[in-house]
């Protein structure tokens, strides 16, 4: 039996494991896909403290190596459920593991458009975060797909960097705040295209443009681009825990900055938690907070 099991091997989960190991706790990290999480899609990262620039993969490798050096165990499998009790049982597709405490750090994945070759272009012209990648498109032409607050905020940030910004929304109106719409439409380098869907991606090894369709008449148009930012929402990876921890209306674990859930001995960290800012730095902070809370819980037992 472990002191702490961390579910998820992104920045939040790995930092949680690091802090728990530094507190002399036995730790298991379970990750179903790629250690590092969403950051591994970023070809260049310049907002991680202590590094001028590195790729997302390099950051993930360094963090994973650091956790392994501290002595944490890792398992590559998918968590199916958690059985809560005095001892927590984490059920996976490759067996069961027990611990005194569990930290959920499964993150959230970006909602995709569902187009052919979309995954291929992630990091090669398709991005999801203007704060992270906007500077790479200084003086270039980009499109933001979406019409909610997140999309409008992304477009506003990009409008201060890019030569031209298209904002493409499938509905005939924006769903974001009117104030954001007013700010955006006042920008000379922003063109809004409503009632339009993205039908195809152009380019060979990197994105060079998109094909869009007018939903009213079905007309197809090609738009040349240097990059595209998809901002149509996030999908928190919390389905397996819906019966044990409280989720909010959007599927995020309902927990504040203490990272404590409503379930005794179960904590949460990172993008899967209800929060406003989702960045590597905030995920790492959550990991530290959740780990120290879990250590206190284990010590109390």
N, C-alpha and C positions, 0 to 999 in steps of 0.2 A: 504494500500500500504506500502511495506517495503522500507527502504533505500537501502538495498542490498540483493539480492538473490544469494546464492552460490549453484551452481549445482555440486553436488558430495561431498560425506562425507568421503573421504580419508584424509590422513595427510594434503595435500595442502588445501582442502576445509575447514577442521576443524580449522586449524590455521588461515585461512582467516576469518572465522567466529569469532574466538577468538579476533583477532586484531580489527575487525570492532565493536564488542560489547564493547571492551575496549575504543573505540572512541565514545561511546554513540550512535551508529547507531542501528536501528532496523534491525534484520537479520533473514532470513529464510534459512535453509540448506535443500536441497532436495537430497535424496539418494534413488536409486532404488533397491539396494541390501543390502550389509553389511557395516555398518559404520566402517571405518578403512581401507577399500580397500585391496590391494594386501598384505599388511603387515600382515594381519590376517592369512595368510597361513604359516607364519614362526613360527615354534615351539620354537625357541630361537633366540633372537635378542641381539647383544652385541655392536652395533655401534650407538645407540641412545644416544646423550649427556645426562648425568645425571643419567644413569642407567647402573649398571654393567651387568645385564642380566635380560631379561623378555621375555615373549612370545609376539608374534604379537597381539594376542587377548587382553592381559593385557594392552599393549600400547594403542590399539584402545579404550578400555573401559575407561582408564584414560583420554585420550584426549576428548572423547565424553562427559564424566562427567564434565570436565572442561568447555567445551563450553555450556552445558546445565546450569551449575551453573551461568554462566555469563548472562543467559537469552535469548539465541538464541532459535528460534522456529525450529522444524524439521518436515519434511514430508517424508513419505516413498512412493514414486511413481516414475514413469519414465518420464523424460522430453522428449517431442516429438519435440518441436521447440521453438524458441524465436522470438517474434515479436518486432522489434526495432522501437523506436520512442522517443519522449520526455519522455514517460513512457514505460518501458520495460514490455512486457507480456510474462511470461514463461508458455507455454502450456504443460500440463502433461496428463497422462492417468487417472488422478483423478481430473481434473479441471484446472483452470488457476489462476496464481498468478502474481501480479504486483509489480514493484520496480523501483526505480530511476536508479539503476545500477545492473549489473549482473557480477558475476565471474564464469567462466567456469573452473571446476576442476574435470573433469570426468575421468582423468587418462588414463591408457593404460593397456590392459590385455595381458598376455603372450600367444603367439600362441602355441597351443597344438598339439600333434601328432595325436589326435583323436582315441586313443586306448581304449579298454574296461578297466575299473578300474583305468584309469589315474588320474581322479579327486581324487579318494580314496587314492592314494599314494602321492599326493602333501603334502609335509611336513613329509612324512613317507618314504623318500628315493628319491622322486623327488623334485628337486629344480630348480630355475631359475637364481640364482645370486650367483656367486662364492665369490664375495666380502662379501656378507651377510652370506653365509652358508659354505664356503669352509673349515673353521677351524674345522668344525665338522667331516671332513673326513681326518684328519691328519693320515698318515700311512695306509690309506685304499684304496680300489679300486673303481674308479668311471668311468663313461662314460660321454662324452659331445656329444650331438646330434646337428649337424649343421656344416656348413662349411664356413660361412661368417666371417667377422671381429670379431663380438661379440663372436661367438663360439670359434674362435682361441684364443682370449684374455682370455676367461674363462678357456680354456684348459691350457694356459701358467701359469696363476695364480695357478690353481690346481696342476700343475706339481711340484710346489715348496712345496706342502703340502702332496699330496697323494702318496701312494706307486706305484700305477699304474693308468694311464689315457688312456682310449680308446677315440678316436675321430672318430665318425661315421657320414659319409656324404652320402646322397642318390645319389649324382652325382659321376662321375668318376674323379672329380677334385674339389679342394677347390675354392670357389669364393672370399675368403678374400685376403688381400694383400700378395704378394709374400714374403715380409720380415717376416711377421708373420708365414708363412708356414715354412720358413727356420729355424726360431727360434724354432718352435715346433718340427720339424723333427730331430733337433739336440739333443733333450732331450732323454736320455736313458730310461726313464720310461713312454714314450708316444708311443702308437701304433695307427697308423691311419688306418682306414678301410673305403675304398671308394666303391662307387657303392653298397651300402648296406642300407636297410631300417629296422626300428624297427617294428616288427610284433606283439610282445606280451610282457607282463610284468609278471614276476615271483614273487611269494611270497604270503603270506596270509594277514597278517596285516601290513607288511612293505615290501618294495621292496628288493628282494634278487638277482635279475638278469633280463635279457631281452632275448628275442628270436629275432634274426636278420635274414634277408633274403638277399642273394646275388642276385642283380637284373639281373645278366648275366645268371646264371644257375638255380636260384630259390632255391638253397641249404639253409636249415635252420640250424642255430647254436645257442646254448644257451651260454650266457656269464654271469658268476657270478659277481655280483656287490654289493657294499655297498650303492652306490648312483648314481643317474643319473641327469645331468644338461641339461635341454632342452633350446637350444639357437637358435631357428629358427625364431625369430623376435617378435615384439610387434604389437598389434592392437590398435591404439588410438581410444578412444570412442567419436568420434567427428561427427559421421554421421548426427546427428540431427541439427548441426550448420553449415553445409557446405554452406548453402545459405546466411548466415549472417556474418560469419567471414572468412577470408582468410586462407585456409589450404595449406600446402606445398605438394610436390609430394607424400609424404608418409602418408598424412592424419593428420599430426600434425598441431595445430593452429600456424600460422606463426607470432610469436611474439618474441621479444628479452627479455633481462633481466628486462626491465621495466614492462613486463607483460601486455602491452597495445596491444589490437587488432586493426585492421583497422576500427572496428565499434565503433562509439561514445558511451562511457559509458559502454562498455563491455570489461572485462579483463579476463585473463587466468592465471592459476597457476597449477604447477605440471607436471606429466608425459605426459599429453595431449599436452603440449607445445613443440615446436621445441627446443631441447636442447641436449647436449652431455651426461651429467651425470644425471641419474635417480635413486636417493636414497631418503630415508626418509628425510634426512637433507636438500637436495636441494628442495624437495617438500614443506617442511615447510617454507623454505626461500621464495619460490615463493608465498606461501599463505600470508605471511606478506607483501611482496611488493605489491601484487595485492590488498590486503585489504586497505592499506594506499593510493594507487592510486585511488581506488574506493571511499574512504572517501573524498579525495580531490575533486573528480568529483562531489560527492553529495553536498559538502559544496559550491562548485562553482555555483551550480544550485540554 
